[in-house]
Every structure is written in C-alpha cells, then in structure tokens.
Amino acid sequence: MCVVTLEEFSRICNCEVAKEAWDILQTIHEGTPSVKRSKLQRLTSSFENLSMKDSETFDEFNAKLSDIVNSSFNLGEKIPESKVVGKILRSLPDRFQPKVTAIEEAQDVDNLKLDHLVGNLQTYEAHRNFKKKQKDVIAFSSAHRVGEDFDEDCKIDS
C-alpha cells in the first residue's frame, strides 16, 4: 500500500485478493495484451531504425538505445546483448569507423560484452575529442601569431 500512488490505490482498494490488485496494476502500467504487443512493435521498429547522428555524442546515442532496450525488457521481451552490440557497431557514424574495424578484427563480436564495448567507444570518443581540442588550440595560437607578425610588419613599413 505504501508503494502505490493515490490514483493506483483508488483503483485497487476494493480488491479482495492480491492477484486481482496485481492484474489491475499490471494493466495500468503495461496495458492490455494488444497494447503491450503494439508497444513492443514500436520499440522493435525504433531499435531497428536507430542510428547515431553525426552531431550526437556516443553517450547520447547510448542513452537512447538503452531506453529502448530497457523498455522492451520491462514489457517482457529481452533483447539479447549480442544483438545490441551488433546494433551499436552498425549504427555508428564514420568518425568511429577505425575503432569499429579494430574491434571487429581483434575480438569475437558475438561474445563481446556490452559494457566492454561501451567503455571502449567512450574512451575512443574522449581521446578523439581531446586531440581535436589540442589541434584547435594550436591552430588558434598559430593564427594569432601570424596576425601579430602582420601588425608588426605594418608598423615597420609606416
């Protein structure tokens, strides 16, 4: 009684048997079997059509994918880990291609653990972003120095 909301409690307060209350709560949260089937079909379609956008970080993509996988599990259909791993490797943009190739060549993708893959890809993206920031700083410093030299040349000629 302490773990249900007031709205849920009002729906089950007249139940005499725990099973009856459970069935009502299950229908409230999961829906009828046809609604559940429809939700699972939508989740399956979302899973199949999901791909990481170029502007998206891996963590954002992984959060969307995890939401679909968890929602499917909550409705009673577990998506196998190997299927999720394969989906991730197929759905990454071109900037991840060197890492995907290295993973596919070095490891048995069918037995690759999801948390291991996620960690590898997060590390790769963090390293890649760090290198990009270093290049941007160097390019900015170089452009700034060129501008200073140009101003000094103008003063000498004047």
Secondary structure as UniProt FT lines:
FT   TURN            2..3
FT   HELIX           6..12
FT   TURN            13..14
FT   HELIX           18..30
FT   HELIX           33..49
FT   TURN            54..55
FT   HELIX           58..74
FT   TURN            75..76
FT   HELIX           81..91
FT   HELIX           94..96
FT   HELIX           97..106
FT   HELIX           109..111
FT   HELIX           114..157
//
